[in-house]
Amino acid sequence: MKYTVNEKGYYGKFGGAFIPEMLYPNVEELRTRYLDIIYEAGFQKEFQKLLRDYVGRPTPLYLAKRLSEKYNTNIYLKREDLCHTGAHKVNNTIGQILLARRLGKQKIIAETGAGQHGVATATVCALMGMECVVYMGKIDMERQRPNVERMRILGATVVPALSGSMTLKDATNEAMRHWINNPTDTHYIIGSVVGPHPYPDMVARFQSVISEEMKKQLQEEIGNPFPDYVFACVGGGSNAAGAFYHFLNDEHVTLVAAEAAGHGVDSGESAATTALGKPGVLHGSKTILMQTDDGQVVEPYSISAGLDYPGIGPQHAHLFDVGRAKFVSITDEEAMNAGIELSRSEGIIPAIESAHALAAMNKFTFEKDDVVVVNLSGRGDKDLETYIRWGKY
Ligand SMILES: *Cc1c(COP(=O)(O)O)cnc(C)c1O
């Protein structure tokens, strides 16, 4: 079984590039050039150096002793929360901005929902001295004030999307429109393993540094590069794609994807895409998404802004379809409890997205000598307000 993309841009039944005619030249330029550019020696040298000196990689693989005792197994945390800007997203934005420069682009655009990808994009634009425009739904701008100001401090222009529900999908539409109108000088940095081919594959390759490091670190630590389990949360799926990447063909490694069940899978307020969704086209690729019977995208809900997305990347749709990854749904309550549990037992306050991955461990029974790796995608600083409103600690 092949789990990575084929020459046509598909993962099994999912993927492809469903784009308006006018975007074809931009996407085609990327498709024909991305692999040559990113595996060229000079690119790799610059990328690896920035990952080390700017992002702070390799991130530690930390044996969580007290948490391991509770679960009666061996739990390692991959500390993406220690990356510069507080999460894994910057691995991808660094890769894409280096690519943009080699394509001769001067301007960067991005869309953002909660603002985390906007901040990671504004960060690398400041680093490279490139112009940055971030589209964000007007409602999201009001809900995520601190991230809007972070982007502005970093020198980005934040443009409110005023159409539709004034949230992420409207911001995406505006960014697409901008790209159609500025095809030659602009690169569009997509923030997860979503969008038309080659984005899902390109972003997964940039994030695959996560599992590459995990293997090396496990080899050093326990003399075996393979864990029994890898857990990761899934919004669009980029941290999970990176954490799974180098284990996809090792079927003895159980891959677990945690999606957000919000108030419960059947509550009408959730983002449990595989539990509720059906095949369809979202943001330029065929995948699984939450939709009504007549094909309208359902507004997702999660306490965690980063998991509040109605679809998943096409590779994850495929891993779900063929059963290579197990998908579990985690409610707000389960995630918040897991976030508090990690804070109390290890002194690490996780992002609420990452708390979903931690909570997913409760759905499994481990053996005493199992090796369990949880990808801790981000830190909880940005979620302090949500923890306070939750209040149960
Ligand atoms: C954005 C974000 C996510 C969700 O995005 P993926 O593409 O699914 O990884 C998860 N965790 C954190 C901390 C985030 O900021």
The ligand as a Gaussian input file, in Angstrom:
#p B3LYP/6-31G(d) Opt

LIG

0 1
 C       -2.608000      25.155000      13.959000
 C       -2.327000      24.210000      15.048000
 C       -2.755000      22.867000      14.986000
 C       -3.603000      22.330000      13.869000
 O       -3.033000      22.362000      12.607000
 P       -2.514000      21.038000      11.882000
 O       -2.257000      21.487000      10.498000
 O       -3.596000      20.015000      11.986000
 O       -1.279000      20.601000      12.586000
 C       -2.405000      22.013000      16.015000
 N       -1.699000      22.445000      17.072000
 C       -1.279000      23.731000      17.182000
 C       -0.522000      24.135000      18.391000
 C       -1.586000      24.654000      16.185000
 O       -1.176000      25.921000      16.295000

